[in-house]
Amino acid sequence: MLNPARVRSYQHLTAGDLVPPTSPRVFFEPADTETGVWVARDLITDGCSVLDLGAGSGAAAAAMARAGAARVHGIDSGRETVAWAAEHYASPGGDPRVTIAHADFARLTTEELLATAPAPLPRPLVVTSNPPYVPLAERADARRPSISGGPDGLKWAPAIIGHARALDSDLGLTIASYSTPRRAVHLLRDAGYRVRGITLCPLPLGEFTLRHLERILALEQSGEAVLWRRPDDLTPAYFILGLACRRAHRHPDVPDPTGDDLMRLLRTAARSRTTRLETLDAPRQITHHVPLRVLDLPAATVRTHW
Ligand SMILES: C[S@@+](CC[C@H](N)C(=O)[O-])C[C@H]1O[C@@H](n2cnc3c(N)ncnc32)[C@H](O)[C@@H]1O
């Protein structure tokens, strides 16, 4: 029995965080952001610091501080995004535990990334990222930097995993059920990470993604992406997929799900009729159990990406 924990309301984002930013170049999809915070929460210990790669509006960073991190330092490559986050969430005017810097995490070394923080980050350090993860064909990809994840949705994963590994930190990574999750687990395991907690959140596909679905459909056909196709709803949906990962050498004997286990889990979820993902309650053949959480959240009417 998987017996997932179910959460039916936003527990981390505040009412203010659920209001869309007035700047069009600030990512806004609250279910996505809330999922990333749950993943961080699985890894945060009192007094730790979080390095959040692709921090967006800063709402997630502030929520991670409220969830127990002593410091959260966010990095984002969008200038308007960073201006928004600095004004609304970071110190000096916002939460004193939150800082934000303008930087490209794929271009900087890990040391250079840490040096963008105004003061050294206390250890232990957790790396989190809810990066652009939509698999898009090249032309569409170039048009939407805040969601474009390259041909398999994992364009940014090697850089993120590389930084976490260089820091010997635990890693919270949020992707989607269509972002080649099996490959994501392979990349994580190759780098010495083990998935120790899974958060799933069903979400309708966004308008832009629906208009540029070719790559996702090709991945689905090849068995590397899972969409949720309900008989009563012609428009496919997907699952946001939060992976709380720990360094294997610190937990050597704990069994963990493989990429195949994860695909089986997603396919089971995709047989559900409701956003509760009720099929996950049935006895299953998944060999390695890790804590599983289902976020059954009201979908936002507005979503902003650029
Ligand atoms: C999908 S949004 C998520 C934002 C935030 N983590 C959240 O959950 O609300 C991805 C963010 O990553 C940023 N980003 C994309 N590539 C980046 C890179 N190479 N370096 C830094 N930030 C990047 C984008 O500007 C965008 O704000």
The ligand as an SDF file (V2000), in Angstrom:
LIG
                    3D

 27 29  0  0  0  0  0  0  0  0999 V2000
    9.7280   27.5380  -13.8010 C   0  0  0  0  0  0  0  0  0  0  0  0
   10.3450   29.0300  -13.1370 S   0  0  0  0  0  0  0  0  0  0  0  0
   10.2580   28.6290  -11.3960 C   0  0  0  0  0  0  0  0  0  0  0  0
   10.4570   29.7760  -10.4790 C   0  0  0  0  0  0  0  0  0  0  0  0
   10.4400   29.4360   -8.9870 C   0  0  0  0  0  0  0  0  0  0  0  0
   11.4410   28.4440   -8.6590 N   0  0  0  0  0  0  0  0  0  0  0  0
    9.0880   28.9730   -8.5550 C   0  0  0  0  0  0  0  0  0  0  0  0
    8.9520   27.8000   -8.2330 O   0  0  0  0  0  0  0  0  0  0  0  0
    8.1570   29.7830   -8.5440 O   0  0  0  0  0  0  0  0  0  0  0  0
   12.0610   28.8770  -13.5360 C   0  0  0  0  0  0  0  0  0  0  0  0
   12.9290   30.0800  -13.2060 C   0  0  0  0  0  0  0  0  0  0  0  0
   14.2860   29.7420  -13.5180 O   0  0  0  0  0  0  0  0  0  0  0  0
   14.9450   30.8700  -14.0560 C   0  0  0  0  0  0  0  0  0  0  0  0
   16.0740   30.3830  -14.8350 N   0  0  0  0  0  0  0  0  0  0  0  0
   16.0310   29.6980  -16.0090 C   0  0  0  0  0  0  0  0  0  0  0  0
   17.2750   29.3860  -16.4050 N   0  0  0  0  0  0  0  0  0  0  0  0
   18.1240   29.8740  -15.4660 C   0  0  0  0  0  0  0  0  0  0  0  0
   19.5400   29.8720  -15.3330 C   0  0  0  0  0  0  0  0  0  0  0  0
   20.3300   29.2810  -16.2340 N   0  0  0  0  0  0  0  0  0  0  0  0
   20.0930   30.5100  -14.2620 N   0  0  0  0  0  0  0  0  0  0  0  0
   19.2830   31.1240  -13.3460 C   0  0  0  0  0  0  0  0  0  0  0  0
   17.9350   31.1330  -13.4280 N   0  0  0  0  0  0  0  0  0  0  0  0
   17.3590   30.5240  -14.4780 C   0  0  0  0  0  0  0  0  0  0  0  0
   13.8620   31.5750  -14.8630 C   0  0  0  0  0  0  0  0  0  0  0  0
   14.1680   32.9490  -15.0170 O   0  0  0  0  0  0  0  0  0  0  0  0
   12.6100   31.3380  -13.9980 C   0  0  0  0  0  0  0  0  0  0  0  0
   12.3680   32.4050  -13.1130 O   0  0  0  0  0  0  0  0  0  0  0  0
  1  2  1  0
  2  3  1  0
  2 10  1  0
  3  4  1  0
  4  5  1  0
  5  6  1  0
  5  7  1  0
  7  8  2  0
  7  9  1  0
 10 11  1  0
 11 12  1  0
 11 26  1  0
 12 13  1  0
 13 14  1  0
 13 24  1  0
 14 15  1  0
 14 23  1  0
 15 16  2  0
 16 17  1  0
 17 18  1  0
 17 23  2  0
 18 19  1  0
 18 20  2  0
 20 21  1  0
 21 22  2  0
 22 23  1  0
 24 25  1  0
 24 26  1  0
 26 27  1  0
M  CHG  2   2   1   9  -1
M  END
$$$$
